[in-house]
Amino acid sequence: MNKKSLIIVGAGAAGCMAAITAARRGVKVTIFDKNEKIGRKLLITGKGRCNVTNNCDRDTLIKSVPTNSRFLYSAFSAFTPQDTMQFFEENGVPLKTERGNRVFPVSDRSIDIIDCLFKQLCQNGVKLVNEKVTELIIEDSQVLGVKTETRAYYSDSVLLACGGCSYPQTGSDGYGYTLAQQAGHTISEPVPSLVPIVVNETWCSELQGLSLKNVSLKVVDSNKKNVYSDFGEMLFTHYGISGPLVLSASSHINIKKSTEYEFIIDLKPALTEEQLDKRILRDIEKNINKDIINSLDELLPKKLIPIVINLSGIDIRKKCNEIKKEERKKLLCVLKGLRLTFKEFRPIEEAIITSGGVSVKEINPKTMQSKLKSNLYFAGEIIDVDAYTGGFNLQIAFSTGFLAGSSC
């Protein structure tokens, strides 16, 4: 009896998990990828450490997906974060859970995750083909295989798991959308998500490279509605801001709406205004005969001091013994509410993930199968779902990949 056959387009997290799952069921699996090696995008996730999942329950997972979260109930139930952790640990990759329930390899090496997936592909007889798929073979509303630049390949099912259009150097250049459109699928406009932000304030360029830890960030829209707030780490760049807090905040900014956004940074969230005022007063009294600019080294990073003082409206050459109570209050306001205004996202090529993709209305959430064409499936970032930082997006890839691989 001939085995069922499956062609998967894309050798990322979703494609690899789907391939391993299907092959373990006895399906003959072939993966097509433009890259010579699997998991190119996995290699750079989590700053090269690979934040493989988030050690949380399903409700937390769902709450961490701002786009079409309900679509993922079946996938998250079929393959949980705990299943992801068990998969890697059983196959030789010890894991650890860090702040925010983020899960990483103990080695802090993303290559260990990739090596594990590659080994499992090989052990389960998955064939890897280094060719770009250019077209789906479709007859009578059925997908029968794929065409590459050299020939046609036929199979019982085809799974598109070729990502979005962020980080095109890893292979995610949006060509999967073209394949999906060939099958009649609607593509929700891809926009960047988890992306650095350009701000209007030019002084940010003076702070380029400065990383702030243990700060809080709040995003407020033009209606004064708080759309995001969290505590953690951020980074100043020549164009604005980046880092974990900012990338997460970007998921809450809807550039399709005609609203403005303001970022409010509390540089000292662990201190109340009263406590911080006493701290400022103590520093001023300790340096009573010095210029104010030379008196805040214990409170702030050196690069940030002149910016904060200028924003407070204080002359940087003013002596500490000349600082009035009103000026100290202005300084306090800046420290507890450093403000920046949103201008635009950085290009989609710099986004960690893409928001947008194949419409979830056209995919069966219980199987990941197309509702428009027989034998066609989807998994991972190509689908119009995206989540916050913290391992949630990789869990989407593993869960949808597992469900698709179980259904093909």
Secondary structure in CASP SS format (residue, H / E / C, confidence):
PFRMAT SS
TARGET T0000
AUTHOR 0000-0000-0000
METHOD secondary structure of the structure
MODEL  1
M C 1.00
N C 1.00
K C 1.00
K C 1.00
S E 1.00
L E 1.00
I E 1.00
I E 1.00
V E 1.00
G C 1.00
A C 1.00
G C 1.00
A H 1.00
A H 1.00
G H 1.00
C H 1.00
M H 1.00
A H 1.00
A H 1.00
I H 1.00
T H 1.00
A H 1.00
A H 1.00
R H 1.00
R C 1.00
G C 1.00
V C 1.00
K E 1.00
V E 1.00
T E 1.00
I E 1.00
F E 1.00
D C 1.00
K C 1.00
N C 1.00
E C 1.00
K C 1.00
I C 1.00
G C 1.00
R H 1.00
K H 1.00
L H 1.00
L H 1.00
I H 1.00
T H 1.00
G H 1.00
K H 1.00
G H 1.00
R C 1.00
C C 1.00
N C 1.00
V C 1.00
T E 1.00
N E 1.00
N C 1.00
C C 1.00
D C 1.00
R H 1.00
D H 1.00
T H 1.00
L H 1.00
I H 1.00
K H 1.00
S C 1.00
V C 1.00
P C 1.00
T E 1.00
N C 1.00
S H 1.00
R H 1.00
F H 1.00
L H 1.00
Y H 1.00
S H 1.00
A H 1.00
F H 1.00
S H 1.00
A H 1.00
F C 1.00
T C 1.00
P H 1.00
Q H 1.00
D H 1.00
T H 1.00
M H 1.00
Q H 1.00
F H 1.00
F H 1.00
E H 1.00
E H 1.00
N C 1.00
G C 1.00
V C 1.00
P C 1.00
L E 1.00
K E 1.00
T E 1.00
E C 1.00
R H 1.00
G H 1.00
N H 1.00
R E 1.00
V E 1.00
F E 1.00
P E 1.00
V C 1.00
S C 1.00
D C 1.00
R C 1.00
S H 1.00
I H 1.00
D H 1.00
I H 1.00
I H 1.00
D H 1.00
C H 1.00
L H 1.00
F H 1.00
K H 1.00
Q H 1.00
L H 1.00
C H 1.00
Q H 1.00
N C 1.00
G C 1.00
V C 1.00
K E 1.00
L E 1.00
V E 1.00
N C 1.00
E C 1.00
K C 1.00
V E 1.00
T E 1.00
E E 1.00
L E 1.00
I E 1.00
I E 1.00
E E 1.00
D C 1.00
S C 1.00
Q E 1.00
V E 1.00
L E 1.00
G E 1.00
V E 1.00
K E 1.00
T E 1.00
E C 1.00
T C 1.00
R C 1.00
A E 1.00
Y E 1.00
Y E 1.00
S C 1.00
D C 1.00
S E 1.00
V E 1.00
L E 1.00
L E 1.00
A C 1.00
C C 1.00
G C 1.00
G C 1.00
C C 1.00
S C 1.00
Y C 1.00
P H 1.00
Q H 1.00
T H 1.00
G C 1.00
S C 1.00
D C 1.00
G C 1.00
Y H 1.00
G H 1.00
Y H 1.00
T H 1.00
L H 1.00
A H 1.00
Q H 1.00
Q H 1.00
A C 1.00
G C 1.00
H C 1.00
T C 1.00
I E 1.00
S E 1.00
E E 1.00
P E 1.00
V E 1.00
P E 1.00
S E 1.00
L C 1.00
V C 1.00
P C 1.00
I E 1.00
V E 1.00
V E 1.00
N C 1.00
E C 1.00
T H 1.00
W H 1.00
C H 1.00
S H 1.00
E H 1.00
L H 1.00
Q C 1.00
G C 1.00
L C 1.00
S E 1.00
L E 1.00
K E 1.00
N E 1.00
V E 1.00
S E 1.00
L E 1.00
K E 1.00
V E 1.00
V E 1.00
D E 1.00
S C 1.00
N C 1.00
K C 1.00
K C 1.00
N E 1.00
V E 1.00
Y E 1.00
S E 1.00
D E 1.00
F E 1.00
G E 1.00
E E 1.00
M E 1.00
L E 1.00
F E 1.00
T C 1.00
H C 1.00
Y C 1.00
G E 1.00
I E 1.00
S E 1.00
G C 1.00
P H 1.00
L H 1.00
V H 1.00
L H 1.00
S H 1.00
A H 1.00
S H 1.00
S C 1.00
H C 1.00
I C 1.00
N C 1.00
I C 1.00
K C 1.00
K C 1.00
S C 1.00
T C 1.00
E C 1.00
Y E 1.00
E E 1.00
F E 1.00
I E 1.00
I E 1.00
D E 1.00
L C 1.00
K C 1.00
P C 1.00
A C 1.00
L C 1.00
T C 1.00
E H 1.00
E H 1.00
Q H 1.00
L H 1.00
D H 1.00
K H 1.00
R H 1.00
I H 1.00
L H 1.00
R H 1.00
D H 1.00
I H 1.00
E H 1.00
K H 1.00
N C 1.00
I C 1.00
N C 1.00
K C 1.00
D E 1.00
I H 1.00
I H 1.00
N H 1.00
S C 1.00
L C 1.00
D C 1.00
E C 1.00
L C 1.00
L C 1.00
P C 1.00
K C 1.00
K C 1.00
L H 1.00
I H 1.00
P H 1.00
I H 1.00
V H 1.00
I H 1.00
N H 1.00
L H 1.00
S C 1.00
G C 1.00
I C 1.00
D C 1.00
I C 1.00
R C 1.00
K C 1.00
K E 1.00
C H 1.00
N H 1.00
E H 1.00
I C 1.00
K C 1.00
K H 1.00
E H 1.00
E H 1.00
R H 1.00
K H 1.00
K H 1.00
L H 1.00
L H 1.00
C H 1.00
V H 1.00
L H 1.00
K H 1.00
G C 1.00
L E 1.00
R E 1.00
L E 1.00
T E 1.00
F E 1.00
K E 1.00
E E 1.00
F E 1.00
R C 1.00
P C 1.00
I H 1.00
E H 1.00
E H 1.00
A C 1.00
I C 1.00
I E 1.00
T E 1.00
S E 1.00
G E 1.00
G E 1.00
V E 1.00
S C 1.00
V H 1.00
K H 1.00
E H 1.00
I E 1.00
N C 1.00
P C 1.00
K C 1.00
T C 1.00
M C 1.00
Q E 1.00
S E 1.00
K C 1.00
L C 1.00
K C 1.00
S E 1.00
N C 1.00
L E 1.00
Y E 1.00
F E 1.00
A C 1.00
G H 1.00
E H 1.00
I H 1.00
I E 1.00
D C 1.00
V C 1.00
D E 1.00
A C 1.00
Y C 1.00
T C 1.00
G C 1.00
G C 1.00
F H 1.00
N H 1.00
L H 1.00
Q H 1.00
I H 1.00
A H 1.00
F H 1.00
S H 1.00
T H 1.00
G H 1.00
F H 1.00
L H 1.00
A H 1.00
G H 1.00
S H 1.00
S H 1.00
C C 1.00
END
